[in-house]
Amino acid sequence: MLLHVLKALFFDDLLEFLDFYFFHFPRNLVRDFFDQVYSFDKTLKFKANLRNLTKPLYGDNTFLGYVFAFPYRLLRISLALIFFFVLALFYLIFLFLWLILPFALLGYGFFLSK
């Protein structure tokens, strides 16, 4: 009887917490990352500039329209890629720290405590 009470009070909550900590939260974090990329793409126009890389800006079909459009779009694409890379790096570092934190705390408590 005591084992059933301990299982109900401790082990079920522990399994639920571990499921949240190592499965649901990282999955939600990855989902949030892609939501952020989608949201920032509305401002940075990465996909639009990539799709229209060889087209002139604002329908200016003169030679200068083509000459100015390509470097401008290339610069916007490069800056958006750099921004998305930094954003992905931030999310990866946070996810790595999130996943390693329990093991670091256990190691600290087990090996370095007096």
N, C-alpha and C positions, 0 to 999 in steps of 0.2 A: 504494500500500500504506500509506503514512504517513497518507493522508487517511482511510482506513478505520479505522486505529488511533485517530486523533484523534476521529473520529466516535464510535467505541465508548467511548472513555475520557471524552470531554468533552461532546459534544453530546447524547448520550442521557441522561446524568445531568442536564445542564442543563435539557432539556425535561421530564424527570420532576420536577425541583425546581420549575420554573415552573408545571407542572400542579398540583402539590401546593399551592404558595404562593397561586396566584390562583384556583384552582377548588375543590380538595378541602377545604382548611382553612376558607374562608368558608362553604362548604356545611355543613360539620360545626359551625361556630359558630352558624349559623342554626338548625340542628337542636337544638343544645344549648340555645339560647335558648327554643325551644318546649318542650323537656323541662323546663326550669326553670319556665316559666309553668305547665305542667301540674302540676309538683310543688308549687309554691307555691299553686296553686288548691285543692289538697287541704286546705291549712291555712287559707287566706283565705276559702274558700267563695264565690268571686265568682259562679260559675254558679248555685249553689244559692240564693244570696240574690237574684239577678236573676230566677230562675224563680219564687221564692216572695215576690216583692216585696209583693203585696197580701194575703198570707195572714198570719194571726196567728202569734205565736211560740208554740211548744210546744203548739199546739192550743187555746190560750186564746181561745175564741170570744166573750168579753165585749167590750164597747165599748173598755175600756182595753187589751185585748190587741191590738185593731186599731190603736188610737192610738199605742201604744208600738212596735209592730212596724215600721210604715212608716218612721219616721225612723231607727230602729236599722239596718234593712236598707239604707236609703239611705246612711247613714254608712259601713257596712261596704263597700258597693259603691264609694263614692267613695274610700275609703282603699286598697282593692285596685287601683283604676284608677291612682291616684297611684303606688303601688308598682310596678305593671307598667310604667308610663310611665318611671319612673326606671331600672328594669331594662333596658328597651328602649333608653333613651338611653345607658346604660353599654355595652351590646353594640354599638350603632351607632358610638359614639366609638372603641371598641376596634377594630372592623372597619375604620373609616376610617383609623386610625393604622396598622393592619397593612398595608393596601393601599398607603398612601402612603409608608411607610418606605423601600422600596428606591429609589424615585425621589428622595426627600429625601437619602438617602445618596449616590446617584450625583451629584446636583446639588451637594451639599456637596463631594464629592471632586473633581468636575470644575471647579467655579467658584471654590471658596474655598481649595483647597489651594495650597501655594506651589510 
